[in-house]
Amino acid sequence: MKKFILKIFGILAVIYAALFAVFYYDLDGKFIYYIFEPFMVKRFDNMKREDNLETPYDMKEDVMKEE
């Protein structure tokens, strides 16, 4: 039983050290800045969207419409 508890504490210590390294070196922010954000920018900049400037004025909905 003592060996099992020490093994659990060892695993928890490794997990704690890994999470501390992520925090200390700001690895989550670096991942978002260098990998995730450029991927999202590339993905969403190439997405086709409707051009609202070409929509005729009469087709736009009246936001101040009284019922």
Backbone torsions as a table, in degrees:
resi	resn	phi	psi	omega
1	MET	NA	-38.3	-179.9
2	LYS	-64.6	-37.3	179.4
3	LYS	-65.1	-38.4	179.2
4	PHE	-64.8	-44.4	179.5
5	ILE	-64.5	-41.9	177.4
6	LEU	-63.8	-36.5	178.2
7	LYS	-65.2	-42.7	178.0
8	ILE	-63.3	-44.8	177.2
9	PHE	-62.4	-37.1	177.5
10	GLY	-64.3	-43.5	177.8
11	ILE	-64.3	-43.6	178.8
12	LEU	-64.7	-35.6	177.9
13	ALA	-65.8	-39.7	178.1
14	VAL	-65.7	-43.2	178.1
15	ILE	-63.1	-43.0	178.5
16	TYR	-61.8	-42.6	179.5
17	ALA	-65.0	-40.1	179.0
18	ALA	-65.4	-43.9	178.7
19	LEU	-66.6	-35.3	176.8
20	PHE	-65.9	-39.4	177.9
21	ALA	-63.9	-40.4	176.7
22	VAL	-60.8	-44.4	179.7
23	PHE	-67.5	-47.6	-173.5
24	TYR	-64.4	-42.8	-178.3
25	TYR	-94.3	5.8	179.0
26	ASP	52.8	45.9	-176.0
27	LEU	-69.1	-29.6	178.2
28	ASP	-69.1	-41.2	177.2
29	GLY	-66.5	-39.4	178.1
30	LYS	-66.2	-38.5	176.7
31	PHE	-61.9	-46.1	-179.8
32	ILE	-64.6	-42.8	-175.4
33	TYR	-71.4	-44.3	-172.8
34	TYR	-93.1	-23.4	-174.6
35	ILE	-117.4	-56.3	-172.4
36	PHE	-70.0	-48.2	-176.5
37	GLU	-64.1	-46.2	177.2
38	PRO	-60.5	-35.6	177.1
39	PHE	-64.1	-43.3	-179.9
40	MET	-69.4	-38.6	178.4
41	VAL	-62.8	-45.3	178.9
42	LYS	-61.8	-40.8	-178.0
43	ARG	-68.1	-47.9	-173.5
44	PHE	-84.5	-22.1	175.1
45	ASP	-71.2	-28.0	179.9
46	ASN	-88.2	-2.6	-178.7
47	MET	-74.1	134.4	178.6
48	LYS	-77.7	133.9	-179.8
49	ARG	-129.8	156.9	176.5
50	GLU	-74.9	134.3	-179.9
51	ASP	-86.7	110.5	-177.7
52	ASN	-69.9	-19.2	-180.0
53	LEU	-73.2	-22.0	-179.9
54	GLU	-89.8	-6.8	179.4
55	THR	-74.8	127.7	177.9
56	PRO	-60.6	147.3	-176.1
57	TYR	-60.9	-36.2	-179.0
58	ASP	-65.6	-22.3	-177.3
59	MET	-83.1	-16.2	-178.8
60	LYS	-74.6	144.3	-178.0
61	GLU	-77.3	149.4	-179.7
62	ASP	-85.8	112.0	-176.9
63	VAL	-79.3	-19.2	-179.9
64	MET	-100.6	19.9	-176.2
65	LYS	-66.3	131.5	176.9
66	GLU	-96.3	137.9	-179.5
67	GLU	-99.8	NA	NA
